[in-house]
Amino acid sequence: MNRLKDLGNYILDHIDDEDEILTELDRETNLKVLGARMISGHLQGQVLTMLSKMIGPVSILELGTFTGYSAICLAKGLQKGGKLITIEIDDELELLAQNYFKKAGLQDKIEQRIGSALDIIPQLNNKFDLVFMDADKREYVNYYNLLIDKLESGAYIIADNTLWNGKVLDTPKNEDYQTKGILEFNALVKNDKRVEKVILPLRDGMTVIRVK
């Protein structure tokens, strides 16, 4: 276990330093927000930034803003004039995220929507180049089905938490709807011939999906 921790520290020591704004956001989230462990953090944030810069999106959709860490990371890869729309159901987190979007100088690139993603997605007419899915795990299948027709060839979905703390290896309990949601989503994506997919064993699992 210590060796794994040492390897984790080695990785963090050999990638780009964390943006000072993101370090501040991480600290404030851990001090003030229940469930702070849900924040993306340095390593995953760097991966999201790198993937976004590789894709070079004009339009990004994020499901699950939380306190805004991942939105800031993803927005760094937007093309000039690009826009990221981020949806969060918890209105108590809106001002905290908004404050850090301003600190990062991204307030004109990030548009916040408060409410259920299931209600908001059908209202969006955008064709997205990149979607980051990190909201209610019970609804991953529904998010996917609502979004897939909004994505053209070459667009990407990045779905977080797809290994769900290893629970995907076990038979879920009857009332464990989160695990059931992840299992159903993983099976759906695996069998969807319209997309290419790979699961990265990063943190809690991250599936990268490309529309053919």
N, CA, C and O of each residue as an XYZ file, in Angstrom:
848
protein
N       0.823     -1.202      0.000
C       0.000      0.000      0.000
C       0.863      1.259      0.000
O       0.572      2.215     -0.720
N       1.944      1.260      0.824
C       2.833      2.417      0.861
C       3.510      2.634     -0.479
O       3.750      3.770     -0.890
N       3.821      1.513     -1.170
C       4.469      1.630     -2.480
C       3.521      2.293     -3.486
O       3.952      3.105     -4.305
N       2.232      1.948     -3.423
C       1.252      2.588     -4.305
C       1.153      4.078     -3.999
O       1.061      4.902     -4.909
N       1.172      4.417     -2.713
C       1.134      5.824     -2.324
C       2.379      6.549     -2.807
O       2.307      7.685     -3.275
N       3.518      5.882     -2.688
C       4.777      6.480     -3.155
C       4.745      6.698     -4.667
O       5.220      7.719     -5.163
N       4.179      5.727     -5.399
C       4.061      5.879     -6.846
C       3.140      7.046     -7.193
O       3.404      7.804     -8.125
N       2.051      7.178     -6.426
C       1.149      8.307     -6.636
C       1.850      9.635     -6.438
O       1.669     10.564     -7.225
N       2.647      9.723     -5.393
C       3.399     10.953     -5.147
C       4.440     11.186     -6.224
O       4.688     12.327     -6.614
N       5.057     10.105     -6.712
C       6.049     10.225     -7.789
C       5.405     10.810     -9.039
O       5.965     11.694     -9.688
N       4.209     10.298     -9.369
C       3.493     10.818    -10.547
C       3.233     12.308    -10.396
O       3.495     13.083    -11.316
N       2.718     12.713     -9.237
C       2.412     14.131     -9.023
C       3.667     14.997     -9.082
O       3.604     16.164     -9.468
N       4.802     14.424     -8.700
C       6.076     15.164     -8.737
C       6.636     15.289    -10.141
O       7.551     16.078    -10.379
N       6.088     14.508    -11.083
C       6.660     14.485    -12.430
C       5.660     14.894    -13.506
O       5.862     14.603    -14.685
N       4.590     15.566    -13.108
C       3.691     16.187    -14.079
C       3.692     17.689    -13.821
O       4.312     18.155    -12.866
N       3.003     18.444    -14.664
C       2.948     19.893    -14.468
C       2.397     20.221    -13.086
O       1.527     19.523    -12.567
N       2.915     21.287    -12.505
C       2.428     21.730    -11.201
C       0.954     22.104    -11.296
O       0.477     22.537    -12.344
N       0.252     21.934    -10.203
C      -1.156     22.308    -10.152
C      -1.292     23.827    -10.241
O      -0.569     24.569     -9.577
N      -2.216     24.265    -11.060
C      -2.540     25.680    -11.164
C      -2.861     26.231     -9.769
O      -3.572     25.591     -8.993
N      -2.332     27.420     -9.455
C      -2.549     27.993     -8.118
C      -4.034     28.193     -7.808
O      -4.465     28.009     -6.670
N      -4.811     28.567     -8.819
C      -6.257     28.750     -8.619
C      -6.906     27.420     -8.261
O      -7.793     27.367     -7.409
N      -6.467     26.349     -8.909
C      -7.024     25.026     -8.629
C      -6.617     24.531     -7.247
O      -7.406     23.884     -6.559
N      -5.380     24.835     -6.839
C      -4.946     24.482     -5.483
C      -5.811     25.181     -4.446
O      -6.215     24.578     -3.453
N      -6.090     26.451     -4.684
C      -6.946     27.225     -3.787
C      -8.365     26.662     -3.763
O      -8.977     26.548     -2.701
N      -8.880     26.312     -4.935
C     -10.226     25.740     -5.027
C     -10.301     24.397     -4.303
O     -11.268     24.129     -3.590
N      -9.292     23.561     -4.483
C      -9.248     22.270     -3.803
C      -9.272     22.468     -2.293
O      -9.996     21.778     -1.577
N      -8.475     23.415     -1.819
C      -8.404     23.673     -0.380
C      -9.752     24.160      0.161
O     -10.219     23.679      1.193
N     -10.371     25.111     -0.534
C     -11.650     25.643     -0.063
C     -12.745     24.581     -0.113
O     -13.596     24.518      0.775
N     -12.722     23.757     -1.139
C     -13.706     22.675     -1.241
C     -13.587     21.721     -0.060
O     -14.592     21.323      0.529
N     -12.356     21.358      0.283
C     -12.142     20.435      1.388
C     -12.502     21.044      2.742
O     -12.866     20.329      3.676
N     -12.397     22.351      2.839
C     -12.727     23.026      4.090
C     -14.226     23.250      4.267
O     -14.728     23.241      5.391
N     -14.947     23.453      3.154
C     -16.311     23.955      3.255
C     -17.405     23.053      2.689
O     -18.578     23.250      3.005
N     -17.055     22.080      1.869
C     -18.078     21.349      1.117
C     -18.141     19.886      1.530
O     -17.124     19.194      1.580
N     -19.348     19.430      1.823
C     -19.570     18.024      2.146
C     -19.304     17.175      0.899
O     -19.713     17.529     -0.207
N     -18.619     16.059      1.096
C     -18.311     15.193     -0.048
C     -17.184     15.730     -0.900
O     -17.168     15.521     -2.113
N     -16.230     16.428     -0.273
C     -15.142     17.081     -1.009
C     -14.296     16.097     -1.812
O     -13.634     16.489     -2.773
N     -14.313     14.826     -1.427
C     -13.513     13.835     -2.160
C     -13.959     13.696     -3.613
O     -13.240     13.116     -4.427
N     -15.135     14.219     -3.944
C     -15.627     14.131     -5.323
C     -14.872     15.070     -6.271
O     -14.998     14.944     -7.489
N     -14.095     16.003     -5.731
C     -13.364     16.932     -6.587
C     -12.354     16.163     -7.441
O     -11.795     15.165     -6.988
N     -12.121     16.614     -8.653
C     -11.245     15.873     -9.569
C      -9.819     15.766     -9.047
O      -9.233     14.683     -9.073
N      -9.260     16.856     -8.578
C      -7.906     16.818     -8.055
C      -6.847     16.947     -9.136
O      -7.138     16.964    -10.332
N      -5.599     17.038     -8.668
C      -4.475     17.398     -9.531
C      -4.281     16.443    -10.711
O      -4.267     16.882    -11.861
N      -4.132     15.139    -10.438
C      -3.828     14.191    -11.516
C      -4.962     14.101    -12.526
O      -4.737     14.252    -13.727
N      -6.165     13.860    -12.056
C      -7.280     13.760    -12.988
C      -7.492     15.077    -13.718
O      -7.810     15.088    -14.907
N      -7.318     16.185    -13.010
C      -7.457     17.490    -13.646
C      -6.484     17.675    -14.787
O      -6.844     18.194    -15.843
N      -5.238     17.247    -14.573
C      -4.231     17.354    -15.633
C      -4.577     16.480    -16.833
O      -4.357     16.861    -17.982
N      -5.128     15.291    -16.543
C      -5.539     14.399    -17.632
C      -6.686     15.028    -18.425
O      -6.689     14.978    -19.655
N      -7.650     15.612    -17.735
C      -8.773     16.257    -18.416
C      -8.298     17.433    -19.271
O      -8.770     17.617    -20.393
N      -7.378     18.217    -18.750
C      -6.831     19.335    -19.525
C      -6.107     18.824    -20.761
O      -6.272     19.366    -21.854
N      -5.304     17.779    -20.584
C      -4.548     17.226    -21.711
C      -5.493     16.666    -22.782
O      -5.298     16.911    -23.973
N      -6.506     15.921    -22.360
C      -7.465     15.371    -23.320
C      -8.219     16.481    -24.041
O      -8.438     16.402    -25.250
N      -8.612     17.503    -23.309
C      -9.336     18.616    -23.925
C      -8.454     19.334    -24.941
O      -8.922     19.701    -26.019
N      -7.190     19.535    -24.608
C      -6.282     20.199    -25.551
C      -6.015     19.324    -26.770
O      -5.838     19.842    -27.873
N      -5.983     18.010    -26.590
C      -5.799     17.099    -27.723
C      -7.005     17.137    -28.659
O      -6.856     17.120    -29.881
N      -8.196     17.189    -28.075
C      -9.430     17.203    -28.868
C      -9.658     18.571    -29.507
O     -10.134     18.662    -30.639
N      -9.319     19.631    -28.780
C      -9.515     20.993    -29.289
C     -10.972     21.336    -29.520
O     -11.327     21.760    -30.620
N     -11.829     21.169    -28.523
C     -13.269     21.363    -28.722
C     -13.670     22.826    -28.873
O     -13.018     23.728    -28.347
N     -14.760     23.034    -29.608
C     -15.401     24.346    -29.668
C     -16.510     24.409    -28.623
O     -16.793     25.467    -28.061
N     -17.134     23.257    -28.373
C     -18.273     23.203    -27.458
C     -18.143     21.999    -26.524
O     -18.030     20.861    -26.980
N     -18.161     22.263    -25.204
C     -18.052     21.216    -24.194
C     -19.305     21.236    -23.322
O     -19.823     22.302    -22.989
N     -19.780     20.063    -22.960
C     -20.861     19.934    -21.988
C     -20.338     19.146    -20.801
O     -19.751     18.076    -20.964
N     -20.552     19.679    -19.608
C     -20.184     18.967    -18.388
C     -21.436     18.693    -17.570
O     -22.243     19.593    -17.336
N     -21.595     17.445    -17.137
C     -22.699     17.061    -16.273
C     -22.143     16.845    -14.870
O     -21.465     15.850    -14.612
N     -22.431     17.778    -13.965
C     -21.912     17.704    -12.612
C     -20.778     18.687    -12.398
O     -19.607     18.324    -12.516
N     -21.113     19.926    -12.085
C     -20.098     20.965    -11.887
C     -19.343     20.771    -10.583
O     -18.132     20.982    -10.524
N     -20.058     20.369     -9.539
C     -19.552     20.351     -8.167
C     -19.002     21.756     -7.859
O     -19.757     22.724     -7.939
N     -17.721     21.895     -7.512
C     -17.217     23.237     -7.202
C     -16.422     23.868     -8.348
O     -15.847     24.945     -8.189
N     -16.393     23.200     -9.496
C     -15.847     23.838    -10.690
C     -14.454     23.433    -11.113
O     -13.942     23.942    -12.109
N     -13.823     22.522    -10.376
C     -12.447     22.135    -10.689
C     -12.326     21.553    -12.093
O     -11.504     22.014    -12.884
N     -13.128     20.557    -12.405
C     -13.014     19.893    -13.712
C     -13.409     20.829    -14.852
O     -12.843     20.748    -15.942
N     -14.375     21.716    -14.612
C     -14.776     22.666    -15.658
C     -13.607     23.567    -16.038
O     -13.378     23.831    -17.218
N     -12.872     24.036    -15.038
C     -11.706     24.883    -15.306
C     -10.670     24.107    -16.110
O     -10.097     24.632    -17.064
N     -10.431     22.856    -15.720
C      -9.450     22.027    -16.430
C      -9.857     21.804    -17.885
O      -9.032     21.935    -18.788
N     -11.108     21.474    -18.110
C     -11.594     21.207    -19.463
C     -11.594     22.468    -20.324
O     -11.256     22.416    -21.507
N     -11.972     23.598    -19.733
C     -12.086     24.847    -20.491
C     -10.738     25.318    -21.031
O     -10.688     26.097    -21.983
N      -9.659     24.852    -20.432
C      -8.325     25.244    -20.908
C      -8.044     24.735    -22.320
O      -7.158     25.251    -23.000
N      -8.794     23.724    -22.764
C      -8.582     23.172    -24.101
C      -9.513     23.729    -25.152
O      -9.421     23.348    -26.319
N     -10.420     24.632    -24.764
C     -11.361     25.204    -25.726
C     -10.651     26.013    -26.813
O      -9.671     26.712    -26.556
N     -11.173     25.895    -28.025
C     -10.683     26.755    -29.092
C     -11.128     28.196    -28.840
O     -12.037     28.440    -28.046
N     -10.493     29.137    -29.513
C     -10.855     30.543    -29.371
C     -12.341     30.719    -29.706
O     -12.811     30.259    -30.746
N     -13.066     31.387    -28.815
C     -14.494     31.573    -29.006
C     -15.335     30.403    -28.551
O     -16.557     30.422    -28.693
N     -14.687     29.373    -27.999
C     -15.411     28.184    -27.556
C     -16.155     28.413    -26.254
O     -15.933     29.407    -25.562
N     -17.046     27.476    -25.926
C     -17.903     27.611    -24.745
C     -18.060     26.258    -24.056
O     -18.189     25.220    -24.706
N     -18.045     26.296    -22.724
C     -18.340     25.113    -21.915
C     -19.626     25.382    -21.139
O     -19.734     26.384    -20.432
N     -20.591     24.490    -21.274
C     -21.822     24.546    -20.486
C     -21.716     23.490    -19.394
O     -21.470     22.318    -19.680
N     -21.899     23.900    -18.154
C     -21.799     22.963    -17.049
C     -23.097     22.963    -16.248
O     -23.638     24.020    -15.923
N     -23.586     21.772    -15.933
C     -24.878     21.597    -15.270
C     -24.673     21.023    -13.868
O     -23.974     20.025    -13.693
N     -25.284     21.659    -12.883
C     -25.194     21.197    -11.492
C     -26.564     21.294    -10.840
O     -27.239     22.316    -10.962
N     -26.976     20.243    -10.153
C     -28.297     20.226     -9.536
C     -28.322     20.941     -8.185
O     -29.377     21.394     -7.740
N     -27.149     21.045     -7.528
C     -27.068     21.652     -6.199
C     -26.821     23.157     -6.318
O     -25.695     23.582     -6.580
N     -27.857     23.956     -6.129
C     -27.734     25.398     -6.306
C     -26.848     26.055     -5.242
O     -26.395     27.183     -5.431
N     -26.599     25.364     -4.135
C     -25.746     25.929     -3.090
C     -24.277     25.983     -3.504
O     -23.482     26.669     -2.861
N     -23.914     25.278     -4.556
C     -22.530     25.273     -5.031
C     -22.282     26.296     -6.142
O     -21.139     26.511     -6.548
N     -23.336     26.916     -6.625
C     -23.225     27.782     -7.799
C     -22.243     28.939     -7.597
O     -21.371     29.163     -8.438
N     -22.376     29.669     -6.500
C     -21.551     30.860     -6.290
C     -20.085     30.508     -6.061
O     -19.195     31.234     -6.504
N     -19.829     29.399     -5.373
C     -18.453     28.973     -5.154
C     -17.761     28.688     -6.483
O     -16.656     29.172     -6.726
N     -18.410     27.902     -7.343
C     -17.835     27.606     -8.652
C     -17.681     28.879     -9.483
O     -16.651     29.089    -10.124
N     -18.700     29.716     -9.466
C     -18.680     30.959    -10.235
C     -17.507     31.843     -9.839
O     -16.866     32.454    -10.693
N     -17.230     31.909     -8.548
C     -16.120     32.714     -8.045
C     -14.788     32.243     -8.624
O     -13.944     33.059     -8.995
N     -14.604     30.935     -8.701
C     -13.336     30.411     -9.219
C     -13.254     30.477    -10.737
O     -12.158     30.567    -11.289
N     -14.386     30.433    -11.417
C     -14.356     30.653    -12.863
C     -13.831     32.059    -13.158
O     -13.062     32.267    -14.096
N     -14.264     33.017    -12.336
C     -13.794     34.398    -12.498
C     -12.314     34.506    -12.165
O     -11.562     35.162    -12.885
N     -11.890     33.864    -11.073
C     -10.479     33.913    -10.685
C      -9.584     33.321    -11.768
O      -8.455     33.769    -11.969
N     -10.100     32.308    -12.461
C      -9.333     31.660    -13.532
C      -9.432     32.414    -14.853
O      -8.799     32.029    -15.836
N     -10.227     33.492    -14.885
C     -10.396     34.273    -16.109
C     -11.220     33.557    -17.159
O     -11.068     33.814    -18.354
N     -12.093     32.658    -16.724
C     -12.870     31.833    -17.658
C     -14.369     32.127    -17.606
O     -15.170     31.372    -18.157
N     -14.744     33.211    -16.950
C     -16.173     33.505    -16.773
C     -16.905     33.697    -18.098
O     -18.113     33.473    -18.171
N     -16.193     34.108    -19.143
C     -16.837     34.290    -20.451
C     -16.875     33.001    -21.269
O     -17.555     32.932    -22.293
N     -16.152     31.990    -20.821
C     -16.106     30.723    -21.550
C     -16.968     29.642    -20.911
O     -17.280     28.635    -21.546
N     -17.353     29.852    -19.648
C     -18.109     28.834    -18.922
C     -19.501     29.360    -18.586
O     -19.653     30.415    -17.971
N     -20.502     28.610    -18.999
C     -21.901     28.954    -18.726
C     -22.476     27.946    -17.742
O     -22.498     26.746    -18.014
N     -22.939     28.436    -16.601
C     -23.499     27.566    -15.578
C     -25.003     27.394    -15.759
O     -25.722     28.357    -16.026
N     -25.461     26.174    -15.613
C     -26.893     25.877    -15.586
C     -27.184     25.117    -14.296
O     -26.483     24.163    -13.958
N     -28.221     25.542    -13.580
C     -28.606     24.886    -12.333
C     -29.906     24.124    -12.552
O     -30.897     24.680    -13.025
N     -29.886     22.837    -12.198
C     -31.080     22.009    -12.356
C     -30.702     20.582    -12.708
O     -29.525     20.222    -12.702
N     -31.697     19.780    -13.013
C     -31.481     18.389    -13.394
C     -30.975     18.310    -14.834
O     -31.551     18.910    -15.742
N     -29.901     17.567    -15.022
C     -29.362     17.389    -16.374
C     -30.392     16.735    -17.292
O     -30.428     17.019    -18.489
N     -31.224     15.864    -16.735
C     -32.245     15.201    -17.545
C     -33.256     16.194    -18.100
O     -33.825     15.973    -19.169
N     -33.483     17.287    -17.376
C     -34.396     18.328    -17.848
C     -33.711     19.301    -18.795
O     -34.321     19.791    -19.745
N     -32.438     19.577    -18.528
C     -31.724     20.618    -19.273
C     -31.188     20.120    -20.611
O     -31.230     20.852    -21.600
N     -30.685     18.892    -20.660
C     -30.086     18.381    -21.901
C     -31.038     18.493    -23.100
O     -30.604     18.930    -24.166
N     -32.324     18.114    -22.969
C     -33.220     18.223    -24.131
C     -33.429     19.655    -24.622
O     -33.848     19.863    -25.760
N     -33.139     20.644    -23.769
C     -33.304     22.040    -24.151
C     -32.105     22.586    -24.930
O     -32.174     23.675    -25.501
N     -31.016     21.829    -24.949
C     -29.781     22.297    -25.585
C     -29.771     21.927    -27.062
O     -29.984     20.770    -27.424
N     -29.525     22.913    -27.902
C     -29.468     22.673    -29.343
C     -28.040     22.533    -29.850
O     -27.819     22.326    -31.043
N     -27.068     22.647    -28.945
C     -25.661     22.604    -29.326
C     -25.252     21.225    -29.839
O     -25.809     20.204    -29.436
N     -24.279     21.218    -30.725
C     -23.588     19.997    -31.121
C     -22.257     19.987    -30.368
O     -21.373     20.788    -30.671
N     -22.108     19.108    -29.411
C     -20.945     19.125    -28.540
C     -19.801     18.283    -29.111
O     -20.013     17.210    -29.675
N     -18.578     18.808    -28.944
C     -17.374     18.072    -29.344
C     -16.878     17.167    -28.226
O     -16.227     16.150    -28.467
N     -17.203     17.561    -26.991
C     -16.717     16.837    -25.819
C     -17.753     16.935    -24.707
O     -18.284     18.010    -24.427
N     -18.033     15.800    -24.079
C     -18.933     15.749    -22.926
C     -18.186     15.098    -21.775
O     -17.571     14.046    -21.945
N     -18.237     15.721    -20.603
C     -17.696     15.104    -19.392
C     -18.860     14.760    -18.488
O     -19.599     15.640    -18.044
N     -19.018     13.478    -18.218
C     -20.164     12.969    -17.467
C     -19.724     12.605    -16.048
O     -18.974     11.649    -15.852
N     -20.193     13.373    -15.061
C     -19.788     13.140    -13.678
C     -20.912     13.552    -12.727
O     -20.673     14.203    -11.710
N     -22.125     13.166    -13.068
C     -23.286     13.513    -12.245
C     -23.854     12.231    -11.624
O     -23.097     11.311    -11.314
N     -25.154     12.162    -11.442
C     -25.817     11.048    -10.775
C     -25.569      9.732    -11.516
O     -25.992      9.566    -12.660
N     -24.888      8.812    -10.863
C     -24.523      7.547    -11.518
C     -25.758      6.728    -11.897
O     -25.713      5.928    -12.831
N     -26.840      6.925    -11.184
C     -28.078      6.197    -11.491
C     -28.653      6.597    -12.841
O     -29.459      5.871    -13.423
N     -28.232      7.763    -13.335
C     -28.801      8.300    -14.572
C     -27.825      8.268    -15.746
O     -28.112      8.850    -16.791
N     -26.692      7.608    -15.600
C     -25.696      7.604    -16.679
C     -26.275      7.096    -18.004
O     -26.008      7.664    -19.064
N     -27.060      6.034    -17.935
C     -27.656      5.484    -19.162
C     -28.581      6.511    -19.806
O     -28.558      6.701    -21.022
N     -29.391      7.168    -18.987
C     -30.309      8.182    -19.522
C     -29.547      9.375    -20.108
O     -29.920      9.892    -21.162
N     -28.477      9.816    -19.427
C     -27.658     10.898    -19.979
C     -27.120     10.496    -21.352
O     -27.198     11.256    -22.318
N     -26.580      9.297    -21.410
C     -25.964      8.806    -22.646
C     -26.984      8.776    -23.791
O     -26.698      9.221    -24.902
N     -28.162      8.251    -23.502
C     -29.186      8.146    -24.543
C     -29.677      9.516    -25.008
O     -30.028      9.685    -26.175
N     -29.702     10.487    -24.107
C     -30.107     11.839    -24.485
C     -29.024     12.545    -25.310
O     -29.325     13.394    -26.149
N     -27.768     12.184    -25.061
C     -26.655     12.927    -25.656
C     -26.156     12.361    -26.978
O     -25.671     13.111    -27.825
N     -26.268     11.066    -27.165
C     -25.569     10.431    -28.278
C     -25.964     11.016    -29.633
O     -25.134     11.069    -30.541
N     -27.217     11.459    -29.786
C     -27.646     12.039    -31.056
C     -27.210     13.487    -31.217
O     -27.349     14.061    -32.297
N     -26.681     14.085    -30.147
C     -26.161     15.450    -30.220
C     -24.668     15.455    -30.570
O     -24.050     16.514    -30.675
N     -24.102     14.261    -30.748
C     -22.667     14.142    -30.978
C     -22.401     13.647    -32.395
O     -22.951     12.635    -32.830
N     -21.554     14.376    -33.098
C     -21.192     13.991    -34.454
C     -19.951     13.109    -34.446
O     -19.314     12.939    -33.406
N     -19.612     12.556    -35.586
C     -18.439     11.704    -35.701
C     -17.192     12.437    -35.206
O     -16.941     13.583    -35.580
N     -16.421     11.762    -34.365
C     -15.210     12.363    -33.820
C     -15.400     13.047    -32.492
O     -14.426     13.489    -31.883
N     -16.641     13.147    -32.022
C     -16.906     13.741    -30.705
C     -16.597     12.710    -29.610
O     -16.574     11.503    -29.853
N     -16.364     13.226    -28.404
C     -15.975     12.372    -27.288
C     -16.900     12.541    -26.085
O     -17.407     13.630    -25.816
N     -17.105     11.435    -25.370
C     -17.680     11.455    -24.029
C     -16.627     10.906    -23.080
O     -16.042      9.854    -23.337
N     -16.388     11.607    -21.996
C     -15.541     11.090    -20.922
C     -16.454     10.870    -19.717
O     -17.035     11.819    -19.191
N     -16.574      9.632    -19.290
C     -17.455      9.289    -18.169
C     -16.613      8.926    -16.954
O     -15.753      8.048    -17.021
N     -16.868      9.610    -15.840
C     -16.078      9.399    -14.630
C     -16.711      8.333    -13.742
O     -17.902      8.038    -13.849
N     -15.891      7.765    -12.865
C     -16.334      6.812    -11.833
C     -16.860      5.493    -12.390
O     -17.738      4.876    -11.787
N     -16.340      5.058    -13.520
C     -16.889      3.859    -14.157
C     -16.336      2.545    -13.587
O     -16.731      1.466    -14.029
N     -15.428      2.630    -12.615
C     -15.030      1.429    -11.869
C     -15.631      1.438    -10.468
O     -15.603      0.424     -9.771
N     -16.167      2.568    -10.061
C     -16.995      2.738     -8.859
C     -16.404      2.022     -7.646
O     -17.039      1.173     -7.021
N     -15.170      2.397     -7.343
C     -14.482      1.867     -6.150
C     -14.402      0.335     -6.157
O     -14.414     -0.303     -5.105
N     -14.321     -0.235     -7.351
C     -14.209     -1.686     -7.479
C     -15.518     -2.436     -7.339
O     -15.547     -3.660     -7.470
N     -16.604     -1.721     -7.074
C     -17.890     -2.389     -6.872
C     -18.419     -3.029     -8.152
O     -19.327     -3.858     -8.094
N     -17.871     -2.660     -9.299
C     -18.302     -3.258    -10.568
C     -17.962     -4.749    -10.630
O     -18.496     -5.473    -11.470
N     -17.081     -5.202     -9.752
C     -16.692     -6.619     -9.748
C     -17.651     -7.485     -8.944
O     -17.599     -8.712     -9.029
N     -18.518     -6.864     -8.171
C     -19.404     -7.605     -7.278
C     -20.862     -7.496     -7.730
O     -21.227     -6.596     -8.485
N     -21.672     -8.417     -7.259
C     -23.120     -8.317     -7.487
C     -23.673     -7.254     -6.544
O     -23.550     -7.385     -5.326
N     -24.279     -6.205     -7.092
C     -24.750     -5.120     -6.221
C     -25.931     -5.548     -5.360
O     -26.726     -6.404     -5.749
N     -26.031     -4.941     -4.191
C     -27.178     -5.171     -3.332
C     -28.421     -4.577     -3.983
O     -28.323     -3.706     -4.847
N     -29.579     -5.049     -3.569
C     -30.841     -4.656     -4.204
C     -31.030     -3.145     -4.267
O     -31.526     -2.628     -5.268
N     -30.643     -2.428     -3.213
C     -30.880     -0.993     -3.156
C     -29.663     -0.166     -3.552
O     -29.657      1.053     -3.381
N     -28.637     -0.819     -4.079
C     -27.434     -0.097     -4.507
C     -27.617      0.358     -5.953
O     -27.034     -0.212     -6.875
N     -28.429      1.385     -6.131
C     -28.791      1.836     -7.474
C     -27.631      2.553     -8.177
O     -27.591      2.598     -9.406
N     -26.704      3.105     -7.418
C     -25.545      3.762     -8.024
C     -24.677      2.737     -8.761
O     -24.313      2.930     -9.921
N     -24.355      1.649     -8.063
C     -23.555      0.600     -8.700
C     -24.296     -0.014     -9.882
O     -23.701     -0.256    -10.933
N     -25.592     -0.266     -9.715
C     -26.385     -0.813    -10.810
C     -26.356      0.124    -12.022
O     -26.283     -0.326    -13.165
N     -26.413      1.428    -11.755
C     -26.369      2.399    -12.841
C     -25.063      2.351    -13.606
O     -25.050      2.418    -14.835
N     -23.956      2.233    -12.873
C     -22.641      2.144    -13.522
C     -22.520      0.851    -14.322
O     -22.034      0.865    -15.453
N     -22.957     -0.259    -13.746
C     -22.886     -1.547    -14.458
C     -23.706     -1.515    -15.747
O     -23.262     -2.004    -16.786
N     -24.890     -0.943    -15.673
C     -25.743     -0.863    -16.852
C     -25.121      0.048    -17.914
O     -25.164     -0.248    -19.108
N     -24.546      1.156    -17.457
C     -23.887      2.074    -18.388
C     -22.693      1.410    -19.065
O     -22.542      1.501    -20.284
N     -21.847      0.747    -18.288
C     -20.663      0.095    -18.863
C     -21.054     -0.955    -19.896
O     -20.399     -1.086    -20.930
N     -22.117     -1.701    -19.619
C     -22.586     -2.721    -20.564
C     -23.141     -2.073    -21.826
O     -22.908     -2.558    -22.934
N     -23.869     -0.984    -21.658
C     -24.433     -0.274    -22.807
C     -23.338      0.226    -23.736
O     -23.404      0.034    -24.950
N     -22.333      0.866    -23.159
C     -21.238      1.418    -23.958
C     -20.444      0.296    -24.630
O     -20.080      0.405    -25.801
N     -20.179     -0.770    -23.894
C     -19.438     -1.910    -24.438
C     -20.111     -2.447    -25.699
O     -19.430     -2.814    -26.657
N     -21.440     -2.496    -25.704
C     -22.175     -3.119    -26.801
C     -22.665     -2.129    -27.855
O     -23.335     -2.523    -28.809
N     -22.337     -0.851    -27.690
C     -22.767      0.169    -28.649
C     -21.753      0.248    -29.788
O     -20.642      0.742    -29.599
N     -22.132     -0.237    -30.963
C     -21.226     -0.293    -32.108
C     -21.005      1.077    -32.750
O     -20.187      1.216    -33.659
N     -21.738      2.087    -32.272
C     -21.561      3.439    -32.824
C     -20.330      4.137    -32.268
O     -19.917      5.182    -32.770
N     -19.741      3.544    -31.212
C     -18.645      4.229    -30.524
C     -17.456      3.301    -30.297
O     -17.587      2.077    -30.261
N     -16.282      3.937    -30.145
C     -15.075      3.260    -29.670
C     -14.907      3.640    -28.205
O     -15.310      4.729    -27.797
N     -14.314      2.749    -27.408
C     -14.240      3.037    -25.989
C     -13.039      2.377    -25.322
O     -12.571      1.320    -25.746
N     -12.549      3.032    -24.259
C     -11.485      2.462    -23.432
C     -11.693      2.968    -21.999
O     -12.036      4.132    -21.789
N     -11.481      2.082    -21.018
C     -11.561      2.481    -19.615
C     -10.151      2.696    -19.085
O      -9.307      1.803    -19.163
N      -9.903      3.873    -18.552
C      -8.619      4.183    -17.941
C      -8.721      3.935    -16.431
O      -9.640      4.446    -15.791
N      -7.796      3.161    -15.852
C      -7.857      2.884    -14.406
C      -7.301      4.056    -13.592
O      -6.428      3.881    -12.742
N      -7.814      5.226    -13.864
C      -7.390      6.451    -13.189
C      -8.360      6.754    -12.058
O      -9.563      6.878    -12.286
N      -7.847      6.875    -10.849
C      -8.688      7.097     -9.675
C      -9.831      6.088     -9.622
O      -9.599      4.908     -9.362
N     -11.052      6.535     -9.863
C     -12.219      5.662     -9.743
C     -12.688      5.123    -11.089
O     -13.815      4.648    -11.224
N     -11.806      5.203    -12.081
C     -12.136      4.729    -13.416
C     -12.698      5.825    -14.283
O     -13.596      6.553    -13.859
N     -12.183      5.957    -15.494
C     -12.643      6.995    -16.407
C     -12.722      6.389    -17.811
O     -11.712      5.951    -18.363
N     -13.916      6.368    -18.376
C     -14.114      5.794    -19.706
C     -14.078      6.891    -20.758
O     -14.800      7.884    -20.664
N     -13.226      6.699    -21.764
C     -13.137      7.626    -22.887
C     -13.852      6.984    -24.068
O     -13.502      5.883    -24.495
N     -14.861      7.684    -24.594
C     -15.726      7.159    -25.647
C     -15.645      8.087    -26.855
O     -15.779      9.304    -26.724
N     -15.424      7.504    -28.029
C     -15.343      8.307    -29.256
C     -16.425      7.861    -30.219
O     -16.561      6.672    -30.506
N     -17.194      8.816    -30.719
C     -18.237      8.509    -31.696
C     -17.584      8.228    -33.043
O     -16.768      9.017    -33.519
N     -17.940      7.114    -33.650
C     -17.328      6.721    -34.924
C     -17.777      7.637    -36.056
O     -17.361      7.455    -37.200
